[in-house]
Amino acid sequence: MGKLFVIHAREAPSAVIIRRGPSAWFHVLAWNTLTDHVEHGAWVKGRIHPEKCDLSFDGKLFVYFLHKEGNTKDNLPNSWTALSRPPWLTALALWPQGDTYYGGGRFTRNRQLALRPIGKGCGDICHPDFPNTFVKIDQNENPDVHYSADLVPGADWSGYDLQGNIIYTIADKLLRKATGAGSASEIADFSDLSPDPQPAPFWARSFHDK
């Protein structure tokens, strides 16, 4: 059984769904909140911290924080913050982090990013193999993390979409309660998923529109 966390873009009908499950795996999905089309993306064996992730205002860039215990590949530490094209995790820019106390970030404008926090760990220094040429780093912000709005008793996560509908998750189910509606409708059920790592498509390896 999985557990879902949703992050909405502020100015576009786009969202990222982060699914945990099985316990050692995380899966990233892109959701068009107008059409309810869901695109499956990266599977990673490690831990994404969903509350430290964010989606750009237009939904085209994803900042995430990942911890991989015992990681020895690619000259990286156990944890890092990276910028990618959702729903993939291929790093366009990457900031090594020595621990899990900090890390991640929030978009303050469409191509402007505040890392958490500047000056602690090494979160403001890009890995030399993944230089940042995609976003401006806001040096004056220490952003909050994402939380569930706790709108629905028993839900794992809940919040609002751009239309003001209540979106919430229970286990592997993604649900919507439209404004004024008495009951919720099920958007998707991801309970039949199992890890299936695939290489990222070409468009996810650089910042160009599909």
TORMARLO-393826 format. One line per 5 residues: their letters; for each residue y negated, z, x negated of C-alpha. Coordinates in nm, 2 decimals, padded with zeros to 4 digits. Last residue first. Example, Ala and Ser with C-alpha at 12.3 -4.5 7.8 and 13.67 -1.06 7.14 Angstrom:
sa) 00.11:00.71:-01.37; 00.45:00.78:-01.23 $
This chain:
kdhfs) -01.89:-02.49:-00.82; -02.23:-02.38:-00.95; -02.26:-02.34:-01.32; -02.26:-02.01:-01.51; -01.96:-02.05:-01.74 $
rawfp) -01.59:-01.96:-01.74; -01.56:-01.93:-01.36; -01.61:-02.31:-01.31; -01.30:-02.38:-01.52; -01.06:-02.18:-01.30 $
apqpd) -00.95:-01.84:-01.40; -00.59:-01.81:-01.52; -00.35:-01.66:-01.27; -00.22:-01.30:-01.23; 00.01:-01.26:-00.93 $
pslds) 00.04:-00.89:-00.85; 00.17:-00.83:-00.50; 00.00:-00.89:-00.17; 00.17:-00.83:00.17; -00.06:-00.55:00.27 $
fdaie) -00.37:-00.76:00.25; -00.46:-00.76:00.62; -00.78:-00.95:00.72; -01.06:-00.96:00.96; -00.93:-00.70:01.22 $
sasga) -01.16:-00.65:01.51; -01.33:-00.32:01.60; -01.38:-00.16:01.94; -01.67:-00.08:02.17; -01.90:-00.35:02.05 $
gtakr) -02.27:-00.29:02.05; -02.32:-00.43:01.69; -01.99:-00.57:01.58; -01.72:-00.35:01.45; -01.55:-00.53:01.16 $
llkda) -01.22:-00.45:00.99; -01.05:-00.51:00.65; -00.70:-00.37:00.64; -00.51:-00.28:00.33; -00.55:00.10:00.36 $
ityii) -00.82:00.14:00.62; -01.13:-00.06:00.54; -01.47:-00.07:00.71; -01.75:-00.31:00.81; -02.01:-00.20:01.06 $
ngqld) -02.22:-00.49:01.18; -02.59:-00.50:01.10; -02.60:-00.88:01.04; -02.63:-00.84:00.67; -02.31:-00.63:00.65 $
ygswd) -02.30:-00.26:00.70; -02.08:00.01:00.53; -01.74:00.17:00.53; -01.47:00.27:00.28; -01.14:00.45:00.29 $
agpvl) -01.18:00.49:00.67; -01.06:00.82:00.83; -01.37:00.87:01.03; -01.59:00.56:01.04; -01.95:00.56:00.92 $
dasyh) -01.88:00.73:00.59; -02.14:00.51:00.41; -01.90:00.46:00.12; -02.07:00.49:-00.21; -02.21:00.25:-00.47 $
vdpne) -02.34:00.40:-00.80; -02.71:00.48:-00.86; -02.91:00.29:-01.11; -03.07:00.41:-01.43; -03.37:00.17:-01.45 $
nqdik) -03.64:00.10:-01.70; -03.47:-00.12:-01.95; -03.39:-00.40:-01.70; -03.17:-00.64:-01.88; -03.25:-01.01:-01.80 $
vftnp) -02.94:-01.20:-01.70; -02.74:-01.50:-01.81; -02.77:-01.54:-02.19; -02.58:-01.22:-02.28; -02.36:-01.25:-02.58 $
fdphc) -01.98:-01.24:-02.54; -01.83:-01.27:-02.89; -02.09:-01.04:-03.04; -02.02:-00.77:-02.78; -02.35:-00.69:-02.62 $
idgcg) -02.54:-00.38:-02.70; -02.70:-00.19:-02.40; -02.39:00.00:-02.30; -02.32:00.14:-02.64; -02.26:00.50:-02.53 $
kgipr) -02.59:00.62:-02.39; -02.91:00.42:-02.46; -02.93:00.25:-02.13; -02.73:00.41:-01.85; -02.58:00.25:-01.66 $
lalqr) -02.69:-00.11:-01.70; -02.98:-00.25:-01.49; -02.95:-00.62:-01.43; -03.20:-00.90:-01.35; -03.09:-01.24:-01.24 $
nrtfr) -03.12:-01.20:-00.86; -03.33:-00.89:-00.89; -03.24:-00.52:-00.95; -02.87:-00.59:-01.00; -02.67:-00.28:-01.05 $
gggyy) -02.47:-00.15:-01.35; -02.13:-00.06:-01.50; -02.08:00.20:-01.77; -02.11:00.58:-01.79; -01.86:00.85:-01.80 $
tdgqp) -01.57:00.62:-01.86; -01.58:00.62:-02.24; -01.66:00.41:-02.55; -01.83:00.13:-02.37; -01.84:-00.23:-02.49 $
wlala) -02.10:-00.46:-02.32; -01.97:-00.80:-02.22; -02.13:-01.13:-02.11; -01.97:-01.43:-01.94; -01.65:-01.23:-01.91 $
tlwpp) -01.36:-01.38:-01.72; -01.32:-01.13:-01.43; -01.28:-01.37:-01.14; -01.38:-01.33:-00.77; -01.66:-01.36:-00.86 $
rslat) -01.83:-01.52:-01.16; -01.84:-01.26:-01.44; -02.06:-01.00:-01.61; -01.89:-00.73:-01.81; -01.90:-00.35:-01.86 $
wsnpl) -01.64:-00.21:-02.10; -01.35:00.03:-02.15; -01.07:00.10:-02.39; -01.25:-00.06:-02.68; -01.25:-00.43:-02.75 $
ndktn) -01.15:-00.63:-03.06; -00.99:-00.90:-02.84; -00.68:-00.69:-02.77; -00.61:-00.33:-02.85; -00.63:-00.17:-02.51 $
gekhl) -00.46:00.17:-02.51; -00.59:00.25:-02.16; -00.77:-00.04:-01.99; -01.09:00.07:-01.82; -01.31:-00.18:-01.64 $
fyvfl) -01.67:-00.18:-01.52; -01.79:-00.47:-01.32; -02.10:-00.70:-01.28; -02.05:-00.99:-01.05; -02.26:-01.30:-01.03 $
kgdfs) -02.30:-01.57:-00.76; -02.35:-01.34:-00.46; -02.71:-01.44:-00.40; -02.84:-01.08:-00.45; -02.60:-01.03:-00.74 $
ldcke) -02.29:-00.83:-00.68; -02.23:-00.48:-00.81; -01.97:-00.26:-00.99; -01.99:00.11:-01.07; -01.85:00.23:-00.74 $
phirg) -01.56:-00.01:-00.79; -01.43:00.15:-01.11; -01.18:-00.12:-01.22; -00.87:00.03:-01.37; -00.61:-00.14:-01.57 $
kvwag) -00.36:-00.42:-01.50; -00.58:-00.70:-01.38; -00.55:-00.95:-01.10; -00.83:-01.20:-01.07; -00.92:-01.41:-00.77 $
hevhd) -00.82:-01.46:-00.41; -01.08:-01.64:-00.19; -01.13:-01.50:00.16; -01.28:-01.71:00.44; -01.44:-01.48:00.70 $
tltnw) -01.67:-01.77:00.80; -01.99:-01.57:00.80; -01.89:-01.28:00.57; -01.76:-01.52:00.30; -01.53:-01.29:00.11 $
alvhf) -01.45:-01.31:-00.26; -01.14:-01.12:-00.38; -01.06:-00.90:-00.68; -00.72:-00.74:-00.75; -00.65:-00.42:-00.93 $
waspg) -00.32:-00.30:-01.07; -00.16:00.02:-01.21; -00.13:00.18:-00.87; 00.01:-00.12:-00.68; -00.25:-00.14:-00.56 $
rriiv) -00.63:-00.12:-00.58; -00.82:-00.39:-00.40; -01.18:-00.48:-00.48; -01.34:-00.69:-00.21; -01.65:-00.88:-00.32 $
aspae) -01.91:-00.99:-00.06; -02.11:-01.29:00.04; -02.33:-01.38:00.33; -02.63:-01.39:00.10; -02.94:-01.17:00.04 $
rahiv) -02.81:-00.82:-00.06; -02.46:-00.93:-00.17; -02.20:-00.69:-00.02; -01.96:-00.47:-00.22; -01.64:-00.37:-00.05 $
flkgm) -01.37:-00.12:-00.15; -01.00:-00.16:-00.05; -00.69:00.05:-00.09; -00.34:-00.09:-00.13; 00.00:00.00:00.00 $
